[in-house]
Amino acid sequence: MALGVYSLLEAIVLCLNAVCILNEDRFLSKLPGWGGTQVHGFGEEPGIKTQIFHFIRSVKTVMKYPLIPVNIFIIFFKLIFG
């Protein structure tokens, strides 16, 4: 099995699916720092954990509905071409 553009695209879609299905109440709320909004001073950069939490929230918000047709396309492509 060769690593091609389709395999890379499929891996990216699977990772985005994994981020989108994370449940905030069951999984993410148990992580320290997820629920609270931390106030940073002017000019302070947020930490890496805060940036990851913001990234997860924005992926869940933006990519939820566009992933549905992409997943359908990948399923049909796999069914037809194996």
C-alpha positions in Angstrom: 0.0 0.0 0.0 1.6 3.2 -1.2 1.3 6.5 0.5 -0.4 8.8 -2.0 -2.4 12.0 -2.0 -5.6 10.1 -1.5 -4.2 8.3 1.6 -3.0 11.6 3.0 -6.4 13.1 2.4 -8.1 10.2 4.0 -5.9 10.4 7.1 -6.6 14.1 7.4 -10.4 13.5 7.2 -10.2 10.7 9.8 -8.3 13.0 12.2 -10.9 15.8 11.7 -13.7 13.2 12.3 -12.0 12.2 15.5 -11.8 15.9 16.7 -15.4 16.6 15.7 -16.9 13.7 17.6 -15.3 14.5 20.9 -18.1 15.1 23.4 -17.5 18.2 25.6 -19.6 16.9 28.5 -18.1 13.4 28.7 -14.5 13.8 27.6 -13.3 17.3 27.2 -14.7 18.7 30.5 -12.5 16.3 32.4 -9.4 17.9 31.0 -7.9 20.6 33.2 -8.4 24.1 31.7 -11.1 23.2 29.3 -14.2 24.8 30.9 -12.8 28.1 32.2 -12.0 31.1 30.1 -8.7 32.4 31.1 -8.0 36.1 30.8 -4.6 37.1 29.5 -3.1 40.5 29.9 -2.4 42.8 26.9 0.4 41.4 24.8 0.5 38.0 26.5 0.4 35.0 24.3 -1.9 32.1 25.4 -0.2 28.9 26.4 0.0 25.8 24.1 -2.8 24.1 26.0 -5.2 27.1 25.5 -4.3 27.2 21.8 -5.1 23.5 21.4 -8.4 23.9 23.2 -9.3 26.8 20.9 -8.2 24.8 17.9 -10.5 21.9 18.9 -13.5 24.2 19.4 -13.0 25.9 16.1 -12.6 22.6 14.2 -15.8 21.4 15.9 -17.6 24.6 14.9 -16.4 25.1 11.4 -15.9 21.5 10.0 -18.9 19.7 11.4 -21.2 20.1 8.4 -18.6 20.2 5.5 -17.3 16.8 6.7 -20.6 15.1 6.0 -20.4 15.3 2.2 -16.6 14.6 2.3 -17.3 11.4 4.3 -20.0 10.3 1.9 -17.7 10.8 -1.0 -14.9 8.8 0.7 -17.3 6.0 1.5 -18.6 5.8 -2.1 -15.1 6.0 -3.4 -14.0 3.1 -1.2 -17.1 1.0 -2.2 -16.5 1.5 -5.9 -12.7 1.3 -6.1 -11.9 -0.8 -3.0 
